[in-house]
Amino acid sequence: MSLHAIALVVNGERQDTAVPARRLLADFLRDDLHLTGTKRGCETGVCGACSVLVDGEVVKSCLSLAVHADGCAITTVEGLAQGEQLHPVQDAFMRCGGLQCGYCTPGFLMASCALLAKNPAPTEHEVRQGLNGNLCRCTGYSQIVESVLDAAEKMHGN
């Protein structure tokens, strides 16, 4: 099996490694780097549990190859908090009940962070649109939307 050298930054840490051409980004993150917050859900890109940020954009890591991330900066859910200080979106999800079983939560957190980076003061409708690539079977979405709106207010004082 042929390996391809890649260099990327994951959660602020440079990674120089070699991967097979068909290694999925989700598998690289989970199995090679042991960043298990990125979840394997549907394996078809529908559920969003595997969402990570690649150069600030939401990417379904179950549909992306690790070799395509060469030269990129990747943020996973493990990279959101600063030490013991939760990211405002993580804090809002906890306070507002935006998580239940937690399986889909990492993907929602990543999509929410990307949304708020582009639109610091979204409306409820814009939050719902921004998160439409993620599925949750537990919360009914109301608490997730409330969490994102709360985080926006805390982050940007809207």
Secondary structure, DSSP 8 states (H G I E B T S, - for coil): --EEEEEEEETTEEEEEEEETT-BHHHIIIIIS--TTS---SSSSSS-TTEEEETTEEEETTSSBGGGGTT-EEE-GGGTSBTTB--HHHHHHHHHT--SS-SSHHHHHHHHHHHHHH-SS--HHHHHHHTTT---SSS-SHHHHHHHHHHHHHHH--
